[in-house]
Amino acid sequence: MSFTDFTNNGTVIVVVTIIIALALIEIFVINRRHIPKYSFALQRRSKILSPAEKNFFECLVNALGEEFHIFTKVAMLDVVQATPAAGYFERRRIQKRLQGECLDFVLCKKHDLSIFGIVELENFEKRDNQKEKLNREVLVSEVCKTTHLKLFYFDIRQDYADVDIRRLVTGRQAKRRAEPGQMSGSPSHLTVDNSQYEMYAKNRSCPQCNGEVVTKVAVKGKHIGQKYLLCKKYPYCDYRTQVTDQNMAKIQEKQSAEAAKSAGFKDWSSG
């Protein structure tokens, strides 16, 4: 084969390749013209909530429906936003980090639709994707803490038909109809976190689930005035300890002494 023949064959190959490429481009363009701009391969979901989520939603409506509007699967960015002082890059960082994140249930007061709090369903025994689950819990907790939103965790595995959800969320007992001949009880009611005793929960974690610990004070019932230290996920984590003024003084002394030795301190509830 002479050099001229080799050159001619190479030219033919190049020309053929260009023609094929142009043909493919033209076919692609023609096909694109026939596809509507907003046509997608989509189908409708059969249900927005799983059966367990639906049962819990119905319990929420029964317990809180008179006082709150309850919204489900709400985008996090519809609930929180960047502060006016946030710069451009901080706004972009917030947008990127929270984009696509949804909250299970959002409680809004009926009279003005102001946001009261967030309800999250969790499976505290599920072992799959523990790292992803922990990262989401940290994200939701930090967002609610920063924006001063109340956050309530409920276990998706539990049947809430007979649970007083209103008391757990608002601190007020549900209005129940007394059975004939039955006396109404006077169970204890705990306030939301009491800042006066917040220092006793600071830097502590639940010894059972390693979650956050909060302080509560009974404001009604036979235990009125008594102080409690309990897990934030109570009663789904049942760590709860009654604290007296004398014990609190001892705790404060112990915390001060051990703070000089290390940043942490031994759990005092074990005795």
Secondary structure per residue as TSV (DSSP state, phi and psi in degrees):
chain	resnum	aa	ss	phi	psi
A	1	M	-	360.0	126.8
A	2	S	-	-78.5	165.7
A	3	F	H	-62.1	-35.3
A	4	T	H	-65.4	-42.5
A	5	D	H	-63.8	-41.3
A	6	F	H	-63.4	-40.3
A	7	T	H	-65.9	-41.6
A	8	N	H	-64.9	-42.0
A	9	N	H	-63.3	-40.8
A	10	G	H	-63.6	-38.4
A	11	T	H	-65.5	-40.4
A	12	V	H	-63.6	-43.0
A	13	I	H	-61.9	-44.2
A	14	V	H	-61.7	-44.8
A	15	V	H	-62.6	-44.6
A	16	V	H	-62.5	-41.8
A	17	T	H	-61.3	-42.0
A	18	I	H	-64.9	-41.1
A	19	I	H	-63.8	-44.2
A	20	I	H	-62.9	-42.5
A	21	A	H	-62.9	-43.1
A	22	L	H	-63.8	-38.3
A	23	A	H	-65.4	-42.0
A	24	L	H	-64.6	-40.3
A	25	I	H	-63.1	-41.7
A	26	E	H	-65.1	-41.5
A	27	I	H	-61.9	-42.4
A	28	F	H	-62.4	-44.3
A	29	V	H	-64.9	-41.8
A	30	I	H	-63.3	-42.5
A	31	N	H	-64.8	-38.5
A	32	R	H	-63.6	-33.6
A	33	R	H	-65.7	-27.2
A	34	H	H	-91.1	-6.5
A	35	I	S	-96.3	121.1
A	36	P	-	-58.9	148.9
A	37	K	T	-60.9	-35.2
A	38	Y	T	-112.4	32.6
A	39	S	-	-96.3	122.8
A	40	F	-	-132.7	154.0
A	41	A	-	-80.7	84.1
A	42	L	-	-124.8	157.9
A	43	Q	-	-144.2	156.7
A	44	R	-	-77.2	138.8
A	45	R	-	-67.5	146.4
A	46	S	S	-70.3	-37.7
A	47	K	-	-145.3	147.9
A	48	I	S	-85.3	-22.8
A	49	L	S	-125.1	146.1
A	50	S	-	-71.3	165.0
A	51	P	H	-55.4	-42.1
A	52	A	H	-65.5	-41.9
A	53	E	H	-65.6	-38.2
A	54	K	H	-63.7	-44.3
A	55	N	H	-61.0	-42.1
A	56	F	H	-67.9	-38.9
A	57	F	H	-60.3	-41.8
A	58	E	H	-64.2	-37.7
A	59	C	H	-66.2	-38.9
A	60	L	H	-61.6	-44.7
A	61	V	H	-63.4	-43.5
A	62	N	H	-63.8	-37.4
A	63	A	H	-84.2	-35.2
A	64	L	H	-122.8	-0.7
A	65	G	T	-63.3	-26.0
A	66	E	T	-72.9	-25.7
A	67	E	T	-107.0	-28.6
A	68	F	E	-128.7	149.7
A	69	H	E	-87.2	135.2
A	70	I	E	-115.3	118.1
A	71	F	E	-110.1	144.6
A	72	T	E	-122.2	152.9
A	73	K	E	54.0	53.9
A	74	V	E	-94.8	132.7
A	75	A	E	-62.2	135.4
A	76	M	G	-60.8	-34.7
A	77	L	G	-73.7	-8.3
A	78	D	G	-86.2	-10.3
A	79	V	T	-106.5	-35.5
A	80	V	-	-125.5	160.7
A	81	Q	-	-152.3	166.3
A	82	A	-	-67.6	148.5
A	83	T	-	-72.2	157.3
A	84	P	T	-59.0	-26.0
A	85	A	T	-82.3	-9.6
A	86	A	-	-68.3	136.6
A	87	G	-	-79.8	179.0
A	88	Y	H	-59.9	-49.2
A	89	F	H	-68.2	-34.3
A	90	E	H	-66.8	-39.4
A	91	R	H	-62.9	-42.1
A	92	R	H	-64.2	-39.1
A	93	R	H	-65.0	-42.3
A	94	I	H	-64.2	-45.1
A	95	Q	H	-60.0	-44.9
A	96	K	H	-68.1	-40.2
A	97	R	H	-74.0	-37.0
A	98	L	H	-96.3	-7.2
A	99	Q	T	-60.7	129.5
A	100	G	T	87.2	-8.6
A	101	E	-	-82.8	133.2
A	102	C	E	-121.0	151.7
A	103	L	E	-104.0	141.8
A	104	D	E	-63.5	-54.4
A	105	F	E	-142.0	139.7
A	106	V	E	-120.8	127.8
A	107	L	E	-99.1	122.6
A	108	C	E	-121.1	135.0
A	109	K	E	-64.8	138.4
A	110	K	T	-67.4	-35.4
A	111	H	T	-72.7	-26.3
A	112	D	T	-140.3	4.1
A	113	L	-	60.6	20.5
A	114	S	-	-70.2	147.1
A	115	I	E	-79.3	122.0
A	116	F	E	-91.6	-44.9
A	117	G	E	-174.5	177.9
A	118	I	E	-118.9	137.6
A	119	V	E	-116.8	124.7
A	120	E	E	-115.7	134.4
A	121	L	E	-95.0	130.7
A	122	E	E	-133.3	151.3
A	123	N	-	-108.0	98.9
A	124	F	T	-73.2	-7.3
A	125	E	T	-107.4	-6.4
A	126	K	-	-68.5	132.0
A	127	R	-	-98.3	-12.4
A	128	D	T	-76.1	143.4
A	129	N	T	51.0	47.8
A	130	Q	H	-62.5	-38.9
A	131	K	H	-65.6	-45.1
A	132	E	H	-64.4	-41.1
A	133	K	H	-63.2	-43.5
A	134	L	H	-64.7	-41.8
A	135	N	H	-61.3	-39.7
A	136	R	H	-68.6	-41.6
A	137	E	H	-60.2	-42.4
A	138	V	H	-64.3	-43.3
A	139	L	H	-61.5	-50.8
A	140	V	H	-62.7	-42.3
A	141	S	H	-62.7	-43.9
A	142	E	H	-67.0	-40.7
A	143	V	H	-63.0	-45.3
A	144	C	H	-67.8	-38.3
A	145	K	H	-65.9	-43.1
A	146	T	H	-65.7	-38.1
A	147	T	T	-96.6	6.4
A	148	H	T	58.9	41.0
A	149	L	-	-98.1	136.7
A	150	K	E	-70.2	138.7
A	151	L	E	-126.0	127.7
A	152	F	E	-124.3	130.3
A	153	Y	E	-105.0	134.7
A	154	F	E	-128.7	147.1
A	155	D	E	-84.8	123.1
A	156	I	T	-66.2	-19.2
A	157	R	T	-81.2	-15.4
A	158	Q	S	-87.5	146.8
A	159	D	-	-87.8	117.8
A	160	Y	-	-100.1	15.5
A	161	A	T	-60.6	-35.8
A	162	D	T	-109.9	14.9
A	163	V	S	-96.9	136.5
A	164	D	-	-81.5	82.6
A	165	I	H	-64.2	-35.2
A	166	R	H	-61.5	-39.9
A	167	R	H	-66.8	-40.2
A	168	L	H	-66.3	-33.1
A	169	V	H	-89.7	-44.8
A	170	T	H	-105.0	-15.4
A	171	G	S	84.1	3.0
A	172	R	S	-113.2	140.1
A	173	Q	-	-67.9	141.3
A	174	A	-	-67.3	148.6
A	175	K	-	-80.7	111.0
A	176	R	-	-111.7	146.0
A	177	R	-	-83.7	123.6
A	178	A	-	-73.1	136.8
A	179	E	-	-70.4	152.6
A	180	P	T	-56.3	128.7
A	181	G	T	78.6	5.0
A	182	Q	-	-105.7	133.1
A	183	M	-	-84.5	139.2
A	184	S	-	-73.9	139.1
A	185	G	-	-81.4	173.0
A	186	S	-	-131.6	69.2
A	187	P	-	-68.1	158.1
A	188	S	-	-72.6	148.4
A	189	H	E	-120.7	136.8
A	190	L	E	-107.4	138.9
A	191	T	-	-73.4	170.9
A	192	V	S	-69.7	178.2
A	193	D	-	-49.8	129.5
A	194	N	-	-98.9	113.8
A	195	S	G	-62.1	-23.7
A	196	Q	G	-62.7	-30.5
A	197	Y	G	-113.5	11.8
A	198	E	G	-61.6	-29.6
A	199	M	G	-61.5	-25.3
A	200	Y	G	-78.7	-16.5
A	201	A	T	-98.5	-13.8
A	202	K	T	-65.2	139.0
A	203	N	T	64.2	16.6
A	204	R	-	-108.1	161.0
A	205	S	B	-138.2	155.6
A	206	C	-	-65.3	127.7
A	207	P	T	-70.5	-11.1
A	208	Q	T	-97.8	-42.2
A	209	C	T	-123.2	1.2
A	210	N	-	64.2	21.0
A	211	G	-	-87.3	-173.0
A	212	E	B	-73.2	151.2
A	213	V	E	-115.6	137.1
A	214	V	E	-126.6	164.2
A	215	T	E	-106.3	141.5
A	216	K	E	-134.9	155.2
A	217	V	E	-132.0	130.2
A	218	A	E	-71.6	129.2
A	219	V	E	-115.1	2.2
A	220	K	E	-157.6	154.0
A	221	G	S	93.7	-171.8
A	222	K	T	-71.5	-16.6
A	223	H	T	-102.3	20.5
A	224	I	T	-56.1	136.1
A	225	G	T	88.3	-13.8
A	226	Q	-	-78.7	145.4
A	227	K	E	-103.7	146.7
A	228	Y	E	-135.5	146.4
A	229	L	E	-114.5	122.3
A	230	L	E	-147.4	160.9
A	231	C	E	-66.2	144.1
A	232	K	T	-63.5	-23.2
A	233	K	T	-93.0	8.0
A	234	Y	T	-59.4	136.8
A	235	P	T	-94.2	10.3
A	236	Y	T	-79.3	-22.6
A	237	C	S	-116.2	120.6
A	238	D	-	-90.6	22.6
A	239	Y	-	-71.1	116.1
A	240	R	E	-152.6	127.1
A	241	T	E	-132.1	128.3
A	242	Q	E	-80.0	138.7
A	243	V	E	-125.6	129.5
A	244	T	-	-96.7	165.4
A	245	D	H	-58.3	-39.2
A	246	Q	H	-64.3	-43.4
A	247	N	H	-64.4	-39.8
A	248	M	H	-61.4	-38.9
A	249	A	H	-63.6	-41.9
A	250	K	H	-64.8	-40.3
A	251	I	H	-62.0	-43.2
A	252	Q	H	-62.5	-42.3
A	253	E	H	-63.9	-42.6
A	254	K	H	-66.0	-40.6
A	255	Q	H	-62.8	-42.4
A	256	S	H	-64.3	-41.3
A	257	A	H	-68.6	-43.1
A	258	E	H	-77.3	-23.7
A	259	A	H	-64.2	-28.4
A	260	A	T	-72.6	-23.6
A	261	K	T	-91.3	-41.9
A	262	S	-	-153.4	170.9
A	263	A	S	-75.5	-26.8
A	264	G	S	-99.5	-177.7
A	265	F	-	-154.1	155.6
A	266	K	-	-70.5	145.9
A	267	D	-	-67.0	123.1
A	268	W	S	-85.9	-14.3
A	269	S	T	-71.7	-18.0
A	270	S	T	-77.8	-7.2
A	271	G	-	107.4	360.0
